Amino acid sequence: MMRSLYSGVSGMLNHQIRMDVIGNNVSNVNTHGFKKGRVNFQDLVSQLISGAAKPTEEVGGVNPKQVGLGSLVATIDTLLTQGSLQVTGNKTDCAVMGEGFFILKNADRSLYTRAGAFGIDKDGTLVNPSNGMRVQGWTAETVNGVRTINSAADLGDIRIPVYGKVSPKATQNVFYRSNLDQRMQAPPLGRGHTNTVDIYDSLGNIHQLRLNFNKVADTVNQWDVEALIDGQPAAAGLGAAAGANNRFTINFDTEGRLISITDAAGATVNQGDLGINLNYTIPGADQLNFRVNLGTSGQFIGATQAADASTNKAREQDGYGMGYLEDFQIDEKGVITGTYSNGVKQDIAKIALATFTNPAGLEKAGETNFVASNNSGIALVSPANTEGKGVIRAGSLEMSNVDLTEQFVDMIVTQRGFQANSRTITTSDQMLQEVLTLKR
């Protein structure tokens, strides 16, 4: 009789724990990045009244007789299913679609979260504004004039230089495209074709590059080109150092494809990407040394010659003046790209994500954060959209994965389970009372 009492007690205690988990789920139904919990029960040990007997020649086998002694909480699982996304429009809000956790740093302690309601502190550091924990990632560096992000390096704080400056960059390449009119006559009858483009020196000053194209002769597919910067001759040549003459010749085949370039010294290049090196001395600034890229040999890329209007012009140059950071965006790979007042777009940093072999083994650490445990495995860190990680959606937040309908149904089932176990105790008590009244 006493066994049923204790079985009922264990059942009531376990259903109380289940109700606690349900209550926590409902409480966090609107908590960004929250992952709901689930309680699993299993039976406790069973008391053996009589053991099993195997079959004999006379009789068959007999099953064991056991009385269960109640239930216990087997697991309290964290269900890491994807929550729906809420669009906020705030550019520092981030959500992960797929696997992965954002990495936060509190001193030397690493924490992991799906809640991406981030902001910027007074130093420009990307943080969780509710507790100041710093978002981890990799900062872009300039190596040999190229802006790169090394995601194999150690993690660090992400700092966005709000209103920071980008230093000027001297022009290194100018790219030309479009057409020179094959019908154009050579001088003095023909007037040629001229185009200009603004280029930059090392201080960010603007200079004007002008190329004058004139047909060498009416019967040949050659054009003489004169290079001027701010109206003055610019030295041109095919070598590493441009020559002293500011003229060169470009040659086309009978189908209008650029096939070679010849400089004033007689040097010719007729394979691969075709271009000419220019240099020009500017007082107070570094000498301008850049390459004019005219196209690819034998292909209709860059400059062409056809019986159509001359439209040859510079489509792009890579120099710029000084600029200030005006805005930034975060893409699906977590790359933070800054937009500067001079029109330059430059990578600033990249947000890191962590995955675990057993993410359900993470321990909740409060504030919607997790920490690694002995059964979660170590954090596998890499950028978004790599190594099985999801993508980052900027301007959105992941909602809780709690389903209220499911929780209310579980609440009803839990309440009935608790009531049923309480009835076990009261019924057992009544039976004991009957036993006590046998002797009066």
Buried (B, 14 or more C-beta within 10 A) or exposed (E): EEEBBBBBBBBBBBBEBBBBBBEBBBEBBEBBBBBBBBBEBEEBEEEEEEEEEEEEEEEEEEEEEBEBBBBBBEEEBBEBEBBEBEEBEBBBBBBBBBBBBBBBBBEEEBBBBBBBBBBBEEEBBBBBEEEEBBBBBBBBEEEEEEEEBEBEEEBBBBBBBBEBEBEBBBBBBBBBBBBBBBEBBBEEEBEBBBBEBEBBBBBBBEBEBBBBBBBBEEEEBBBBBBBBBEEEBBBBBBEEEBBEBBBBBBBBEEEBBBBBBBBBBEEEBEEEBBBBBBBBEBEEBEEBBBBBBBBBBBEBBBBBBBEBEBEBBBEEBBBBBBBBBEEBEBBEBBBBBBBBBBEBEBBBBBBBBBBBEEBEBBEBBEBBBBBBEEEBBEBBBBBBBEEEBBBBBBBBBBBBBBBEEEBEEBBEEBEEBBEEBBEBBEEBBEEBEEEEEEEE
